[in-house]
Amino acid sequence: EVQLVESGGGLVQPGGSLTLSCTAAGFTFSTAIMSWVRQAPGKEIEWVSSINGGGNAPNYADSVKGRFTISRDNAKNTLYLKLNSLKADDSAMYYCTRGGRAPTSLSTERRWWSAWGQGNQVNVSS
């Protein structure tokens, strides 16, 4: 059974930092392209970042580029997202997903990603 178990969300002040973690099981993590996506209340799914199995060539949405860092530890079957310089607009439920960046026509479709974590709430507020 494929499982993605997330941790690390919470409340942080604007300008603060947070690290999300996602531990995978039930598939060969080291060869899987993994992504983080987020969804704010009343808004569509937004792809945030992806990373390939080797951990190189990460890519980011323009809205988070330079502030967020995706990484992985294949020995621990764990995916990470470091969130820096957080803004109120970053408040959302963050999901760890299996799969890469979706094409534009599917970018808001949950079905593009073949597995989802349970989600971690990130709230940025003073």
Secondary structure, DSSP 8 states (H G I E B T S, - for coil): --EEEEE--EEE-TT--EEEEEEEESS-GGG--EEEEEE-TTS--EEEEEE-TTS-S-EE-TTTTTTEEEEEETTTTEEEEEE-S--GGG-EEEEEEES----GGGTT-GGGSSEE---EEEEE--
